[in-house]
Amino acid sequence: MSDPVFTGQDVADAVASAARSLGLEAARLRYVVLDSGRPGGLGVSASPARIAVLLERRPPGEIRAATRAAAPPRHDEQPAAPRTGDARPGIRALVRALAEAAGVDLGAEIEEGPDGLLVRLQGPGCALLLEEDGEVFRALEHVLQRAFRSRLESGRLAVECEGFRSHRDGRLRERALEMARAVQADGKARRTEPLNSYERRIVHMVVSELPGLETYSVGEGADRRVTIAVRSSASEPGPPAEPPRED
């Protein structure tokens, strides 16, 4: 059974529609944003937002139980920690579904490392992903991160395809170091190009090893960037701070 697609005026409206149709609470849904939608006006046609709900293949009894209204959580109750192993079947299924939709042959092997999950993509479809400097590759990585980060203990997920990620990471570290040294030289803040959460963390870590500098993320969604600046005078001297966690 394929994952159902729902539409709405915006993403929130599409999620609400999915919750009504499936008889689930919106907060319990896991979904992938296929299209954020576009308002009409000034000669531009409106387009609806589209989401694909990632259904868990559970016994009917469990699905019925999930439709009951959840009681407010008690203050002394702590949610169970998410498990990285739980996300792997969903990651493979989503990669397979996207590959089938694009008509390409692509599979995924998943490894667990100290920094989270690494999804290694394999197959002839990698060539398509890496065109235009990996534009499709990075879009796929962003979708996987958004869909599954809440189910990962570290909240981190990276994708590799024919060495593209490791090569890009190396270039990103070099660029971050170059920008940081320029900030040290003239005191003027620099800002990176749009980066995903995995890439932003790389910049934070590189700059954290240099004295007198700080980093912070700005922007929303796919346009989120990292600003590298001279550490404010209000900051207390001491060892480099832990790089901020990126969501």
Secondary structure, DSSP 8 states (H G I E B T S, - for coil): ----EEEESSHHHHHHHHHHHHT--GGG--EEEEE--B--BTTB--B-EEEEE------HHHHHHHTS------TT-------HHHHHHHHHHHHHHHHHHHT---EEEEEEETTEEEEEEESTTHHHHTHHHHHHHHHHHHHHHHHHGGGSSS--EEEEETTHHHHHHHHHHHHHHHHHHHHHHH---EE-----HHHHHHHHHHHHTSTTEEEEEESSGGG-EEEEEE--TTS--SS--------
